[in-house]
Amino acid sequence: RRQAWFTNASERMATPLGIEFGYTSNAGCCFVGPLSAALGAGLTTALVCHLAHLDLKKHMEKTKRISEPQFLQGFVDGALAKERHLVWEKLFEIENSEDAKKFCEEHLRQGFFDDGEADSEELRSMLESMFTAAGAVPGPSGPSGP
């Protein structure tokens, strides 16, 4: 049986944030993780679901022959590309930091992290800092401290 469209939306919101999501058979969803990330994911998911229903309503005025679940799943697929979700999922599954670094660098070159407006040097610096030596603890003025 196919997963409900809103659970796909919730999962695609949670994965890039590195948080968990859950759902129940009565259409309830929740996010578990840092409060700001979980709240942001919940609000963004609510917005996507609201926009999906507004779009459905607009199309239903034109034609009554629309499958609501199919239409809403199509909206989620268009708004939250499954391919991007799979890349984030794969990244979080990699246990070896060197492999994760190579994976990020490869996808950085392919433009995965680039939204067209991001400063590529700033992004590269952020990604590189994710894979610094395990013993380095960032201090107020950088990895070596004050």
C-alpha positions in Angstrom: 0.0 0.0 0.0 1.2 3.5 -0.9 2.2 5.9 1.8 -0.1 9.0 2.2 1.0 12.1 0.3 1.5 14.2 3.5 3.8 11.6 5.0 6.0 11.9 1.9 6.0 15.7 2.4 6.9 15.3 6.1 9.8 12.8 5.3 11.2 15.1 2.6 11.1 18.0 5.1 12.8 16.1 7.9 15.6 14.3 6.0 17.7 17.4 5.0 17.4 18.7 8.5 18.7 15.5 10.0 15.6 15.0 12.2 13.2 12.2 12.5 9.5 12.2 11.6 6.6 9.9 12.4 3.0 9.5 11.4 0.0 7.6 12.6 -2.9 6.0 10.8 -5.2 8.8 11.7 -3.2 11.3 9.6 -1.1 12.7 12.4 2.6 13.6 11.9 5.3 14.7 14.2 9.0 15.7 14.1 11.7 14.8 16.6 14.9 16.7 16.9 16.2 20.1 17.9 13.2 22.4 18.7 14.0 25.0 16.0 14.4 22.3 13.3 11.3 20.4 14.3 9.2 23.5 14.5 10.5 24.7 11.2 9.8 21.4 9.5 6.3 21.3 11.0 5.5 24.8 9.9 6.9 24.3 6.4 5.0 21.0 6.0 1.8 22.7 7.1 2.5 25.4 4.5 3.2 22.9 1.7 0.0 21.0 2.6 -2.0 24.2 2.6 -0.7 25.3 -0.8 -1.4 21.8 -2.1 -5.0 22.1 -1.1 -5.3 25.6 -2.5 -4.0 24.3 -5.8 -6.4 21.3 -5.7 -9.3 23.6 -5.0 -8.3 25.8 -8.0 -8.2 22.8 -10.3 -11.4 21.3 -9.0 -13.2 24.4 -10.1 -12.2 23.6 -13.7 -12.9 19.9 -13.6 -14.4 17.6 -11.1 -12.6 14.5 -12.4 -9.5 14.8 -10.3 -8.2 12.1 -8.0 -7.5 14.1 -4.8 -4.7 11.8 -3.4 -3.0 11.5 -6.8 -3.2 15.3 -7.3 -1.8 16.0 -3.9 1.0 13.5 -4.3 1.9 15.1 -7.6 2.0 18.5 -5.9 4.4 17.1 -3.2 6.6 15.5 -5.9 6.8 18.8 -7.8 7.5 20.9 -4.8 9.9 18.5 -3.0 11.8 16.6 -5.6 12.3 12.9 -4.6 15.8 12.9 -6.1 17.0 15.6 -3.7 15.5 13.7 -0.8 17.4 10.5 -1.8 20.7 12.4 -1.9 20.2 13.7 1.6 19.1 10.2 2.8 22.2 8.7 1.3 24.4 11.4 2.9 23.1 10.7 6.4 23.6 6.9 5.9 27.3 7.2 5.2 29.2 6.3 8.4 32.8 7.0 7.2 33.6 10.8 7.3 36.0 10.5 4.4 33.4 8.8 2.2 30.8 11.5 3.3 33.2 14.2 2.4 33.8 12.7 -1.1 30.0 12.3 -1.5 29.5 16.0 -0.6 32.3 17.2 -2.9 30.9 15.2 -5.8 27.4 16.6 -5.3 28.8 20.1 -4.7 30.5 20.0 -8.1 27.2 18.8 -9.7 25.4 21.8 -8.2 23.3 19.9 -5.7 23.9 22.4 -2.8 23.7 25.5 -5.1 20.4 27.3 -5.3 21.7 29.8 -7.8 22.2 32.5 -5.1 24.5 30.8 -2.6 28.1 31.9 -2.3 30.0 28.8 -3.3 33.1 29.6 -1.2 31.0 30.0 1.9 29.2 26.8 1.1 32.4 24.9 0.5 33.9 26.2 3.7 30.8 25.1 5.6 30.9 21.6 4.1 34.7 21.3 4.7 34.2 22.3 8.3 31.8 19.4 8.7 34.6 16.9 8.1 37.5 18.5 10.1 39.6 16.3 12.4 37.5 14.8 15.2 39.8 16.4 17.8 39.3 19.9 16.6 36.7 21.8 18.5 35.7 25.2 17.1 36.2 28.1 19.4 35.1 31.7 19.2 37.7 32.6 16.5 37.9 29.3 14.6 39.0 25.7 15.0 42.1 26.6 17.0 40.3 28.9 19.5 41.3 32.4 20.6 
